[in-house]
Amino acid sequence: MEQNYKEIAIKLFKQGQFELAKISLSMAYNKLPSDELLAFIEFCDIAKDNPNDAFSLFAIYFDPAQDDNTQIFNEMIEIMQSSAQESNMEIESQNAITYADFKNLLNENNFKSLFESILFSTKIIIMHKDELFELVNFLVDNGFTEIGLKYLEGSTKMFAGDERLAIMLEKIKDKDENSLK
């Protein structure tokens, strides 16, 4: 039974599973290379950082009123990439680091000393929900419970319906109760 990897990728993309969609598109590309598939593969990478924009572009691309949206789609990918580059330049100019860079520094330092050294001078830029949950976990585990809670409170819209929020809040509550004993 022959798989239509592009159709599978589209379904995965609609579910927000960008990495799996990218894998499926890569398999489709291996079977039948095309510029369109290459653009979609790149689009999956971009979607990880900007899911809302990606879903909007995705809807435009699959607009049945358009005959061929490939050129429009490629132009939109270029716009999103230049926006990401501008964002990186802004990060560099602001005394900020991405969470990925912060994690790389963790390989050489322990969390508590690293976080304390940048706490007042550097912003940590969070790009994904997973990064935020990981950071909050590190904060709670290392005695920075209040700061972790502030990160969560500042991002409540991002977590609407995410069951990890309730788990994290329970963990914070347990930490607070244990510290009072």
TABEL-V673453 format. One record per residue. N is the residue number from 1. RES is the residue in three letters. PSI is psi in radians with two decimals (none if undefined). BURIAL is I if it has 9 or more other ideal C-beta (glycine too) atoms within 8 Angstrom, else O. Layout:
N|RES|PSI|BURIAL ; N|RES|PSI|BURIAL
This chain:
1|MET|2.12|O ; 2|GLU|2.30|O ; 3|GLN|2.45|O ; 4|ASN|1.60|O ; 5|TYR|-0.55|I ; 6|LYS|-0.77|I ; 7|GLU|-0.70|O ; 8|ILE|-0.76|I ; 9|ALA|-0.70|I ; 10|ILE|-0.77|I ; 11|LYS|-0.77|O ; 12|LEU|-0.72|I ; 13|PHE|-0.79|I ; 14|LYS|-0.47|O ; 15|GLN|-0.03|O ; 16|GLY|0.23|O ; 17|GLN|1.28|O ; 18|PHE|-0.67|I ; 19|GLU|-0.75|O ; 20|LEU|-0.65|I ; 21|ALA|-0.72|I ; 22|LYS|-0.74|I ; 23|ILE|-0.79|O ; 24|SER|-0.70|I ; 25|LEU|-0.64|I ; 26|SER|-0.67|I ; 27|MET|-0.69|I ; 28|ALA|-0.71|I ; 29|TYR|-0.66|I ; 30|ASN|-0.59|O ; 31|LYS|-0.73|O ; 32|LEU|1.57|O ; 33|PRO|2.45|O ; 34|SER|2.71|O ; 35|ASP|-0.63|O ; 36|GLU|-0.80|O ; 37|LEU|-0.68|I ; 38|LEU|-0.71|I ; 39|ALA|-0.73|I ; 40|PHE|-0.68|I ; 41|ILE|-0.81|I ; 42|GLU|-0.67|I ; 43|PHE|-0.65|I ; 44|CYS|-0.68|I ; 45|ASP|-0.76|I ; 46|ILE|-0.65|I ; 47|ALA|-0.50|I ; 48|LYS|-0.62|I ; 49|ASP|-0.51|O ; 50|ASN|1.17|I ; 51|PRO|-0.67|I ; 52|ASN|-0.79|O ; 53|ASP|-0.70|O ; 54|ALA|-0.74|I ; 55|PHE|-0.65|I ; 56|SER|-0.80|O ; 57|LEU|-0.66|I ; 58|PHE|-0.74|I ; 59|ALA|-0.68|O ; 60|ILE|-0.76|I ; 61|TYR|-0.68|I ; 62|PHE|0.37|O ; 63|ASP|2.07|O ; 64|PRO|-0.28|O ; 65|ALA|-0.31|O ; 66|GLN|2.41|O ; 67|ASP|-0.91|O ; 68|ASP|1.88|O ; 69|ASN|0.09|I ; 70|THR|-0.81|I ; 71|GLN|-0.77|O ; 72|ILE|-0.77|I ; 73|PHE|-0.82|I ; 74|ASN|-0.68|I ; 75|GLU|-0.69|O ; 76|MET|-0.66|I ; 77|ILE|-0.75|I ; 78|GLU|-0.71|O ; 79|ILE|-0.77|O ; 80|MET|-0.68|I ; 81|GLN|-0.73|I ; 82|SER|-0.59|O ; 83|SER|-0.71|I ; 84|ALA|-0.67|I ; 85|GLN|-0.71|O ; 86|GLU|-0.69|O ; 87|SER|-0.74|O ; 88|ASN|-0.69|O ; 89|MET|-0.66|O ; 90|GLU|-0.73|O ; 91|ILE|-0.79|I ; 92|GLU|-0.58|O ; 93|SER|-0.14|O ; 94|GLN|0.19|O ; 95|ASN|0.91|O ; 96|ALA|2.70|I ; 97|ILE|2.68|I ; 98|THR|2.80|I ; 99|TYR|-0.62|I ; 100|ALA|-0.73|O ; 101|ASP|-0.68|O ; 102|PHE|-0.78|I ; 103|LYS|-0.65|O ; 104|ASN|-0.68|O ; 105|LEU|-0.50|I ; 106|LEU|-0.48|I ; 107|ASN|-0.45|O ; 108|GLU|-0.19|O ; 109|ASN|2.87|O ; 110|ASN|2.70|O ; 111|PHE|-0.86|I ; 112|LYS|-0.84|O ; 113|SER|-0.68|O ; 114|LEU|-0.82|I ; 115|PHE|-0.74|I ; 116|GLU|-0.59|O ; 117|SER|-0.43|O ; 118|ILE|-0.09|I ; 119|LEU|-0.82|O ; 120|PHE|-0.17|O ; 121|SER|-0.29|O ; 122|THR|2.42|O ; 123|LYS|2.55|O ; 124|ILE|2.09|I ; 125|ILE|2.09|I ; 126|ILE|2.23|I ; 127|MET|-0.40|I ; 128|HIS|2.71|O ; 129|LYS|-0.71|O ; 130|ASP|-0.68|O ; 131|GLU|-0.73|I ; 132|LEU|-0.78|I ; 133|PHE|-0.70|I ; 134|GLU|-0.77|I ; 135|LEU|-0.80|I ; 136|VAL|-0.70|I ; 137|ASN|-0.84|I ; 138|PHE|-0.78|I ; 139|LEU|-0.85|I ; 140|VAL|-0.78|I ; 141|ASP|-0.41|O ; 142|ASN|0.32|I ; 143|GLY|0.19|O ; 144|PHE|0.87|I ; 145|THR|-0.79|I ; 146|GLU|-0.71|O ; 147|ILE|-0.73|O ; 148|GLY|-0.73|I ; 149|LEU|-0.67|I ; 150|LYS|-0.68|O ; 151|TYR|-0.78|I ; 152|LEU|-0.78|I ; 153|GLU|-0.64|O ; 154|GLY|-0.16|O ; 155|SER|0.44|I ; 156|THR|-0.61|I ; 157|LYS|-0.62|O ; 158|MET|-0.45|O ; 159|PHE|0.21|I ; 160|ALA|2.10|O ; 161|GLY|0.02|O ; 162|ASP|2.08|O ; 163|GLU|-0.36|O ; 164|ARG|-0.44|O ; 165|LEU|-0.83|I ; 166|ALA|-0.68|O ; 167|ILE|-0.75|O ; 168|MET|-0.74|I ; 169|LEU|-0.65|I ; 170|GLU|-0.71|O ; 171|LYS|-0.75|I ; 172|ILE|-0.75|I ; 173|LYS|-0.78|O ; 174|ASP|-0.70|O ; 175|LYS|-0.77|I ; 176|ASP|-0.75|I ; 177|GLU|-0.69|O ; 178|ASN|-0.54|O ; 179|SER|-0.39|O ; 180|LEU|-0.32|O ; 181|LYS|none|O
